[in-house]
Amino acid sequence: MPILTRAASSVGGGVLAAATGGLAALRRARKPLHPSGEVLAARVFRNGSAEPSGVAWLDEAGQDDAVVRLSRAIGLAGPLPDIHGLAVRVQLDGGYGDLLFATTGRGPVSRFVLVPSRGSRSQPMTTLLPYRTEAGPLVLSAEPVGVEAFELSWARPTGDWQPFGSLRLSTRRVPEEISFDPVVHQLPGLDQYPSVRRLREPAYATARGSRSD
């Protein structure tokens, strides 16, 4: 990865791991981060990307059933700004893959920086850390469009955003508890870099451990 991307993603991953560990120590709950949220049925509409990414799921048109969870990372009271999260479980033939977005900016550097906001529909979100693909690293974004939809895009670490589809939320709540984990459950073609996995895994291992206590 380029030096700028590596530095930005390292900071983002370090903050993620430190925040999870600290909150797990203070809050003996099943979810030290994103302790509560709203789980809804959704659907991904993929139009394909005008500029090929090298990942079939991004480049090819299609539709996928999904389940999403909207949550606040720290769990502060409603009026207070918080880091908002959007977890997406995409149903695939014979399995599923998880994507996790958090409120950030969309600039070349700010796409790797967590940004507090007052709501999940008032600030762009990205996957924060880059994915490894056959054509090089990329980041995904989900930008709010109205109340029930997010525009989905991908970009090279410091490149322009390329729209490839949308995520549309239903009002149907999903009753069961779902544990999203982008380290364990990856979409085909979107792999975690070993360095990113090392940054993210402690956070998710801490979260998994706190749920099993």
Secondary structure, DSSP 8 states (H G I E B T S, - for coil): --HHHHHHHHHHHHHHHHHHHHHHHH--SS-SSS-SEEEEEEEEEE---SS--S-HHHHS-EEEEEEEEEEESS---TTS-B-EEEEEEEEETTEEEEEEEEEB--STTGGGSB--BS-TTSS-EE-SS-EE-TT--BEEEEEE-SSSEEEEEEE-TTS--EEEEEEEEEEEE--S-----TTTS--TT-EE-HHHHHHHHHHHHHHHHHHH-
